[in-house]
Amino acid sequence: MQDIILVINAGSSSLKFQVYETNGVDTLDFAFGGQVSGIGGQQAVFSVKDKNKQLLAEQRLSPEQARNLQAAQEVVGGWMSTVISKEPLAVGHRIVHGGPNFTNSVLIDENVLEQLDALVSLAPLHQRNNLEPVHVIFKNWPQIRQVACFDTAFHRTQPEVADRFALPQFYYKEGIRRYGFHGLSYDYIASKMRQDYPDVIAGKVVVAHLGSGASACAMLNGRSQESTMGFTALDGLPMSTRCGQMDAGVVLWMLEQGMTHDEIQHLLYKESGLKGLSGISADVRELQDNPDPRARLAMNYFSYHIAKGVTGLLTSLQGLDALVFTAGVGENSPVVRKAVCEQLAWLGVEIDPLKNESAGRCISTAGSKVGVYVIPTNEEWVIARQTLALIREPVSSNWTVSS
């Protein structure tokens, strides 16, 4: 059996994993991947598919088997022990927040882990969950190398005017700055476009990562210039349950009304966004065809603020050559893509309705002044690439980006 790289992406209610085979130098071949979904609920499922998308395993889990992330890891580890005969070369982890000190992927030791634990308050929905598998592996298999790959790292190329808040210098030195997120996804899109659309990515491109979390990133020659997200993953575009951009004075008002820190955090992270606006659901699939006026409001708000976010990024680029949709909603919702592009028509954005419905790779018309693309993201491939690059140097730069 070839050497393998294991990739883990742990969230609040899911544990995703992928296994890549490698020669240990410059190849990464996807072998299989899966997830435990519904962690902490009554409908948890464990499933695995191979590179041909054939089902290798599927099991409905009891509440006890999926009571928390650690229990879910035991399920995944138990299954993997039956199909893998040796330890991975390394385990790569998606870590949402790298703070001011981590600008590239890094091998995790006790000192690094302590610093990452200290960032939990900056990404309360993600960071603790991202780090849970790291702690488990450290405890049970301390000999296995682990690599942290950061969602914030891609944005460290942004100029200072985009990186700063208008606050005294003290706060910037304390790490209060605009970090940006979804960087692993943006890294993949930039790499994929360099392979498939080199002339396009060399220009002025905005990528809209639209999923349960949503943001947009302005890229110049494939490098981040500006992002809609800031200090935490609350800022910018409205999301499934997160509020997006909001006057900080609202939080001050909440405090004056006697709301506690935990109550405000719960409201802004878990009860706002599409869920809060509609009062129906946080899921675009349930809202986009729902005639209820509250659902219409939520979807109109979502598309309007995505378009507003895209145009707000254009100062950093001084123009727009291409718009890219990616992630779960961006890749799978023609309704959202159509609504956003209609509000950008004044920029010369024009999409082909048939191409949009079929989710073709390029969905703009021949006459559109701005190219519009739908490109599936693959954060796990980026984690695997960064992990292998870190443990095996020098590594060939002739990567072929996974489709």
N, C-alpha and C positions, 0 to 999 in steps of 0.2 A: 504493500500500500504506500502511496506517495505521502510526503509530509502534508500537513494540513494547517490552515489558519482558521480559527473559530472566531466568528463575529457575534457579539451580543448587543442587542438594543433593547434595554429594559425600560418600560414605561410604567404609568400608574396602574394600568389594568391589562397590560400585555407584556409578554416576554418573547421577543423575536430573536431568531438565531439563523446564521448561515454558515456553511462549511465550504471552504475553498481548498482545492488541491493545488500544490505548488511544487516546483523543483527547488524551492528555497532561494531562487535568485530573481527570476523575472517573469514567471508565469503564475497566473491565477485563474483556475478553472472552477467555476461553480459546480459543486457536487450535489448539495441538497440544502434545503432551508425550511424552516417552519416557525410555529409560534404556539404559545399558550395564550388564548384570548379569554376575556371575561374573568380575569383574576379578581377574587374577592366577591364574586357573584354566584348566582345559582346555575348559570348556563355556560360554564367554562369548557373550552374545547382545546385539545392538543392535536395539532395536525402537522404533517411534514410532506413536502413534495420534492421530487428530484428535478434535475435540470431540464427534463422534458415536460415538467408540470404534471407528472404522474404522481398520484397519491401513494406515499410510502407508509403512512400511518395516520390514523384518525381515531380519536378517543374522546368521548364526553367524560369530563372529570367530575368527581364528587366535590362538594363544597370544601371538604377537608383537604383534598389533593390540591386545590387551587385557593387556599385560604389567604395566601400572601405570595410575594415574589420568591421567597426562599423555598416554599413548598413547590411552586411551579418549576424552580430550578431542579429540584429533586426528580420531578417527572421527566424533564428534558434530559438530565444527566443519566437517569436510569435507562431511557431508550437509546441514547447515544452510545452507552457502554456495550450495547448489543451489536452495533454496526461499525464502531471504530475500535481498532485494536491497539492504538498507541496515542500518547498524549500529543496535543497540538504543539506546533512550533511556538505559537503564541496565541493569546486571546486579545482581540481588539474590541474596545468598548466605545459606544457613542456616549460622550459626556457633553451635555448641553452647554455648560458654562465653564470657561477657562479663566475667567477673571483677567486682571491686567498682566499676570505673570506668565501665562501659557499661551504662546502665539503659534505653536506647532504641536503636533502629536508628541507624546513623551512616554517613555517607559515608566511604569508606576512602581514606586517604592513607598515606604512608610511615610516619608516626608511629603512626597507628592500627594499621597492619599489624604494626609492631614490637611493640606492646603485646599484640596478639592472638597472635603467635608465642610470646610469653613465657608464655602460658597453656596450652601444649600438655600439660604434665605433669598438669594438672587434668582433662583429658579425652583421655587417650592414644589411645583408640579412634576419636575423632572430630575433634578440633581440627586436627591436622595435615592430615587429608584434606579437611576443610572449607576450609582455606586454600590448598590446592594450586591449585585453579582461579584463585583471586585472584592468586596469584603469576604464573601463566601469562598471564593477561590483562594484568596490569601490565607484563609484559615485552614482550608482542607488540602490545598495543593500549592504550597508556597513556592515550589520549584518551577511552576509554570510562569513564563513571562507574560505580563499584561501591559497593554498599551492603551492610553487614553487618547481618543481622537475627538477634537473639540468642534462644536457647532459655531463657536465664536471666532475661531482662528482665521477663517477665510476672509473676514472683514478687516483684518489688521492692516490692509493696504489702503484703507480710507484716509484721506487727508485730515489734518487736525480740525479744520472747520466743520467737518462732518462728524468727527469723533467727540467733540466737546459739547457740554452744556454751558449755558451762560451763567455759570456759578463761579465763586472765587476759586483761585488756584488750589487751595487746600483740599477741596473736594475732589478735584481731578487727581491729585496725588494719592488720595485715599481710594482711588479706583472707581469714582463716580463718573462714568463716561458712557458713550453709546457703543455697545458691543456688537449688536446685530446677532442674528441667530440663523438657523437652517443652513449654516455654512457647508456642511457635508453634502447637502443636496445641491447647493449652488456650485460647489467644487465639481460634482459629477456632471452637471449640465454644461459647465465651461469645458470640461475635458471631452465630453461627448460631441460638443459643437466644434471643437478644434479638429476632431476626427472627421465629422460629417459635413460641417459647414464652416470651414476655416475662414472664408472671406467674411461671413456674417459675424462670427464671434470677435473678429479683429476690429469691429466697429462699435457702435453704441447700442447696447442691448439691455433691456429690462426683463428680468425673469421673475414671474409671479409664482411663488410656492404656495399653493392653496390646498390646505388640508384641514384637519381639526385645528391645527395651528396655521396661521397664514402670515406671509410677509412678502415683500418684493425687494429686489436688489438691482441696483444700477451697476452694470459692468462696462468697463472700457478695456478692450483687448483682453477680455476674460478675467479682469481683476476688479474686485469690489471697490466702488467709489462712494456708495451711499446705500443705506438700507432703511426700511420703514421701521424696523425694530430697534430698540434702544438699550437701556440699562438692564431691563428684564424682558422676558418674553410676553409682557402685557401690552407693550406699546405698538403703535402702528395700525395695521388693518384690523377690523373686527374679525373675531374667530368663532369657533363653535360655542365655547363657553367663556371666552375671555373678551374683555371690553374693547381692546384696542385703544387708540389715541383718545385721551380724555383730559380735560382741564384738571390739574393737580388740586385746584381749589375745591373740587367735588370731594376729594378725600379729606381735606381740612373740614369741610362741612359735616361729613360723616362723623369725624372725630368729635366735633362740637355737639353732635346729637347723642353722643355717648356710645357709639359703636366701638368695639374693641378691635385691636389689630387683627385677631384671628377672624372676626366677623367680616371685616372689610376685605381681607385676603380671600376668604371663601367666596364672597360676593363677586369680586373682580375676576377671579380665576375660574370659578365653577358655575356661577349662576348668571353670567352676563352674555354678551355676544348674541349669536343667533338664538340661543336658548332663552336668554332674557328678553330679547325683543319680541320673539314670537309667543313665548309662553307655551309653546307646543313641543318643540324638539330642537336639539342642537345639530341635527343631521340634515345636510343639504338635500339628500335623497328624499327625505320625508317632507321637506318644505317647498321644493322648487315647483311641484305640480299641485300643491295644496291651494285651493281657492280662498281659504280663510284670510281675511284682511290682515291679520297679524302675521301670517306666513308671508304674505305679499310684502308687508313692510320690512320684515327681516331680510328677505332676498333682495329687495330694492336697495336697502341700506348697505348690504354686503357688496353688491356690484358697484354701487355709486362710490363707496369708499375705496374699493380696489382701484377703480379708474382714477380717483383723486390721488391715491397713493402713487400710482404710476406716473402721473403728470408731475407730482411733487418731486420726483426723482430726476426729472429731465434737466434741471439746472446744473446738476453735477455732470451731465453728459453733453449739454448744449445741443441736444437733438435726440432723435430716436431712429435707429435703423431696423430694429427687430424687437418683438415682444414674444416671450416664451411662457407658456403655461405648463406647470408641472405639479406633481403630488396628487393625492387622491381626488380632490375636487377639480383641480386644474386639468388633470388627464381624463377625467370621466364625466364631466358635466358640460355638455354642449350648451345648456341653458345659461350657465354662469359665463362661459366664454363669450357667447353671443351678447349678453347684457353688458359685459365690460367693454367689448369692442364697439358696440353701438355708441357708448358714451365717450369713446376715443375717436369717433369718426372725423371730428374736426382736425385731427392730426393726420388724416389721410389713411386711417386704419380701415380696411375693408376685408371681410372674410367671405369665403365661399360657403354657402349654407350646407351643401352636400358634403364638402370636405370636413366641415365642422362636425356634422352629425356622425360621420364615420371616423372621426378623430384621426384624420390623416396627419402625417408628420408636419407638412406645411399646409395651413388652412386659409391663408390669405389669397386674394384674387391676384391675377396677373397685373392688374392696374393699381393695386394697393401701394401707397408710398412707404408703408411699413410692413415688413415681413412678419407674419404671425405663425408661430410654431407650437406644436404639442409634443413634448419630449418627456417620456417617463423617466423618473429619477431612480437612483439606486445608491442610497446612502451606505448600504452595507458593503458594496464593492469598494467605495472610497475608503472605508475603514480598513478593509482587508489590504488594500494597496498601501495605505499609510503604515499599517502594522508591519507588513513585510519589508517595506523600505527602511523602517527603523531598526529592525533586527538583522537585516542583511545588507551591508554596505560594502562596496558600491552596488547599486541596483540599476539595471538597464532602465533608460528613460523611454524605451520604445514600447510603452504600454498600449495594448488594444483595449479600448473601453468596452465593457460589457454592455450588451444590448438590453 
